[in-house]
Amino acid sequence: MNNQTKISVLMSVYNNESSVAKAIESLLSQTFENLEILIIDDASTDGTYQICKNFSSDNEIIKLFQNDSNIGLTKSLNFLADKATGDFLARQDGDDISSPNRFQSQISSMINNKVHVCTTRAYDLDTKRILRKYSYYLPSKLLMYFQNPFIHGTLVIRKNVFMKLSKYNERFKYAQDFKLFKDLIDNNYKILTLKEPLYYLNTKNNISSNRKEEQKYYADCVIKNIEPKI
């Protein structure tokens, strides 16, 4: 790894006024210094955008965008990916927190192990229990037949690989990460998941908990290898 290696962090936020400040602060506190933080507000109806604007005004590494209407996570992330100038793309959600050494550990591991993608385990933000506690020890290719074994918010991926796969599949309004990981595995890209939890994941009142039926439908499409009809 050299000083020119750069990470572009992609964060799409929607009505995260109670949590987004801590999420951004966790990125600004990273030990890995060559970052740009790309944030898009997906037409929030609360104070999320203003909070992000305050941060962007004080930090030149933050680039802030705003959607005129709510277009969803998939399209918002693809928009940010097109704006990214880093060698690596990283994910962060507006209601989660990254450990200070997260990116340093992930990038070092990716370069040392010559892999294309790196994720980590996480702590539940509320209970502090380790997520992917047992499934971590099972082969990811096997788990993919039943569920997504990866935590989307912990994703770091080489940008050229992401672009070769044509970014997130925009037919997947939900479970877009599951679809991406399926495509990565099908195309024989190497994925490394770090044992150390480097992320604090909110599991309450989020997309996964509020949109369970939609998430299940799109996840089933990934498992069955079919295109969604809605």
C-alpha positions as CSV (number, residue, x, y, z in Angstrom):
1,M,0.0,0.0,0.0
2,N,1.3,3.4,-0.9
3,N,0.3,7.0,0.0
4,Q,-1.6,7.3,-3.2
5,T,-4.1,4.6,-2.4
6,K,-7.4,6.3,-2.0
7,I,-10.8,5.2,-0.7
8,S,-14.1,6.6,-1.7
9,V,-16.7,6.1,0.9
10,L,-20.3,5.8,-0.4
11,M,-23.1,6.8,2.1
12,S,-26.7,7.3,1.1
13,V,-28.8,8.8,3.9
14,Y,-32.5,9.1,4.5
15,N,-34.1,10.5,7.6
16,N,-31.0,9.7,9.7
17,E,-30.9,12.9,11.7
18,S,-30.5,11.1,15.1
19,S,-27.5,9.0,13.9
20,V,-25.8,10.5,10.9
21,A,-23.5,12.8,12.9
22,K,-21.9,9.8,14.7
23,A,-21.7,7.9,11.4
24,I,-19.8,10.8,9.7
25,E,-17.6,11.3,12.8
26,S,-16.5,7.7,12.7
27,L,-15.3,8.2,9.1
28,L,-13.5,11.4,9.9
29,S,-11.7,9.5,12.8
30,Q,-10.3,6.8,10.5
31,T,-6.6,6.1,10.8
32,F,-6.5,5.7,7.0
33,E,-6.1,9.2,5.8
34,N,-6.5,9.3,2.1
35,L,-10.3,9.3,2.0
36,E,-13.1,11.1,0.2
37,I,-16.6,10.8,1.7
38,L,-19.4,11.0,-0.7
39,I,-22.8,11.5,0.9
40,I,-26.2,11.7,-0.9
41,D,-29.4,12.7,0.9
42,D,-32.2,10.7,-0.6
43,A,-34.9,13.4,-0.1
44,S,-35.0,13.2,3.6
45,T,-38.0,14.9,5.4
46,D,-36.1,15.6,8.6
47,G,-32.9,17.5,9.4
48,T,-30.5,14.9,7.9
49,Y,-29.4,17.1,5.0
50,Q,-28.6,20.1,7.1
51,I,-26.5,18.0,9.5
52,C,-24.6,16.6,6.5
53,K,-24.2,20.1,5.1
54,N,-22.7,21.4,8.3
55,F,-20.1,18.6,8.1
56,S,-19.3,19.2,4.5
57,S,-18.8,22.9,5.1
58,D,-16.1,22.1,7.6
59,N,-14.5,19.2,5.9
60,E,-13.2,19.4,2.3
61,I,-13.0,15.6,1.9
62,I,-16.8,15.4,2.2
63,K,-18.8,15.8,-1.0
64,L,-22.5,16.2,-0.5
65,F,-25.4,15.6,-3.0
66,Q,-29.1,15.7,-2.7
67,N,-31.9,13.9,-4.6
68,D,-35.0,15.8,-5.6
69,S,-37.1,12.8,-4.8
70,N,-36.5,9.5,-3.0
71,I,-35.0,7.1,-5.5
72,G,-33.8,4.4,-3.2
73,L,-30.5,3.0,-2.0
74,T,-29.5,1.1,-5.2
75,K,-29.6,4.1,-7.5
76,S,-28.2,6.5,-5.0
77,L,-25.1,4.3,-4.4
78,N,-24.6,3.9,-8.2
79,F,-24.8,7.7,-8.5
80,L,-22.1,8.1,-5.9
81,A,-19.9,5.4,-7.4
82,D,-19.9,7.4,-10.7
83,K,-18.6,10.4,-8.7
84,A,-15.9,8.5,-6.9
85,T,-12.2,9.1,-7.6
86,G,-10.7,6.5,-5.3
87,D,-9.1,3.2,-6.2
88,F,-11.4,1.4,-3.7
89,L,-15.1,2.0,-2.8
90,A,-16.3,1.5,0.7
91,R,-19.8,1.4,2.2
92,Q,-21.1,3.1,5.3
93,D,-24.7,3.5,6.4
94,G,-26.0,6.7,8.0
95,D,-27.1,4.8,11.2
96,D,-23.9,2.7,11.7
97,I,-20.4,3.4,13.0
98,S,-17.0,2.3,11.7
99,S,-14.2,1.5,14.1
100,P,-11.2,3.9,13.7
101,N,-8.9,1.2,12.2
102,R,-11.6,-0.3,9.9
103,F,-10.3,1.0,6.5
104,Q,-6.6,0.6,7.4
105,S,-7.2,-3.0,8.3
106,Q,-9.3,-3.8,5.3
107,I,-7.1,-2.2,2.7
108,S,-3.9,-3.7,4.2
109,S,-5.6,-7.2,4.2
110,M,-6.8,-6.7,0.6
111,I,-3.4,-5.8,-0.7
112,N,-1.5,-8.4,1.3
113,N,-3.9,-11.2,0.4
114,K,-4.4,-10.0,-3.2
115,V,-8.2,-10.1,-3.0
116,H,-10.8,-8.0,-4.7
117,V,-13.3,-7.5,-1.9
118,C,-13.2,-7.3,1.9
119,T,-15.9,-7.3,4.5
120,T,-15.8,-7.7,8.2
121,R,-17.8,-9.0,11.1
122,A,-19.7,-6.4,13.1
123,Y,-21.1,-5.6,16.6
124,D,-24.8,-5.1,17.1
125,L,-24.9,-1.4,17.9
126,D,-27.5,-1.9,20.7
127,T,-26.5,-5.3,22.3
128,K,-22.8,-5.3,21.3
129,R,-23.1,-9.0,20.4
130,I,-21.0,-10.1,17.4
131,L,-22.9,-10.5,14.2
132,R,-22.0,-13.4,11.9
133,K,-20.8,-15.1,15.1
134,Y,-21.2,-18.6,13.9
135,S,-21.9,-18.4,10.2
136,Y,-18.5,-16.7,9.8
137,Y,-16.9,-20.1,10.1
138,L,-19.0,-21.6,7.3
139,P,-18.1,-21.4,3.6
140,S,-19.7,-18.3,2.0
141,K,-20.5,-20.1,-1.2
142,L,-22.6,-22.5,0.7
143,L,-24.4,-19.9,2.7
144,M,-25.2,-18.0,-0.5
145,Y,-27.8,-20.7,-1.3
146,F,-29.8,-19.6,1.9
147,Q,-28.9,-16.1,2.9
148,N,-26.5,-13.2,2.4
149,P,-23.4,-14.1,4.6
150,F,-21.9,-10.6,4.2
151,I,-22.6,-7.3,6.0
152,H,-23.2,-4.7,3.3
153,G,-22.0,-1.7,5.4
154,T,-18.6,-3.3,5.9
155,L,-17.9,-3.6,2.1
156,V,-14.7,-2.4,0.6
157,I,-14.3,-3.3,-3.1
158,R,-11.8,-2.4,-5.8
159,K,-13.5,0.2,-8.0
160,N,-12.5,-1.4,-11.3
161,V,-14.1,-4.7,-10.2
162,F,-17.3,-2.9,-9.2
163,M,-17.5,-1.1,-12.5
164,K,-16.8,-4.3,-14.5
165,L,-19.9,-5.8,-12.9
166,S,-21.9,-2.7,-14.0
167,K,-22.3,-1.5,-10.4
168,Y,-25.4,-2.5,-8.4
169,N,-28.1,-4.0,-10.4
170,E,-30.8,-1.4,-10.4
171,R,-33.6,-3.9,-10.9
172,F,-32.9,-4.8,-7.3
173,K,-34.5,-2.1,-5.2
174,Y,-33.7,-4.2,-2.2
175,A,-31.0,-6.9,-1.5
176,Q,-28.8,-5.1,-4.0
177,D,-25.8,-6.1,-1.9
178,F,-26.8,-9.8,-2.0
179,K,-27.0,-9.6,-5.8
180,L,-23.6,-7.9,-6.0
181,F,-22.0,-10.6,-3.8
182,K,-23.6,-13.3,-5.9
183,D,-22.2,-11.8,-9.1
184,L,-18.8,-11.5,-7.5
185,I,-18.8,-15.1,-6.5
186,D,-20.1,-16.3,-9.8
187,N,-17.3,-14.4,-11.6
188,N,-14.7,-15.9,-9.3
189,Y,-13.6,-12.7,-7.6
190,K,-11.9,-13.2,-4.2
191,I,-13.7,-12.1,-1.1
192,L,-12.1,-11.9,2.3
193,T,-14.1,-11.4,5.5
194,L,-12.1,-10.3,8.5
195,K,-12.7,-12.1,11.8
196,E,-12.3,-8.9,13.8
197,P,-15.6,-6.9,14.1
198,L,-14.8,-3.4,12.7
199,Y,-18.3,-2.1,12.4
200,Y,-21.3,-1.3,14.6
201,L,-24.5,-2.2,12.9
202,N,-27.9,-0.7,13.7
203,T,-30.4,-3.5,13.5
204,K,-33.5,-1.5,14.6
205,N,-35.8,0.7,12.5
206,N,-33.7,0.3,9.4
207,I,-34.4,-0.9,5.8
208,S,-33.9,-4.6,6.7
209,S,-36.3,-4.4,9.6
210,N,-38.9,-2.1,8.1
211,R,-39.0,-3.7,4.6
212,K,-38.8,-7.4,5.5
213,E,-41.2,-8.6,2.8
214,E,-39.6,-6.6,0.1
215,Q,-36.1,-7.7,1.2
216,K,-37.2,-11.3,1.2
217,Y,-38.7,-11.1,-2.3
218,Y,-35.5,-9.6,-3.8
219,A,-33.3,-12.0,-1.8
220,D,-35.3,-14.9,-3.1
221,C,-34.7,-13.6,-6.6
222,V,-30.9,-13.7,-5.9
223,I,-31.1,-17.2,-4.5
224,K,-33.2,-18.5,-7.4
225,N,-31.1,-16.6,-9.9
226,I,-34.1,-14.8,-11.5
227,E,-34.8,-11.2,-12.3
228,P,-37.3,-9.4,-10.0
229,K,-40.7,-8.5,-11.5
230,I,-41.4,-5.5,-9.3
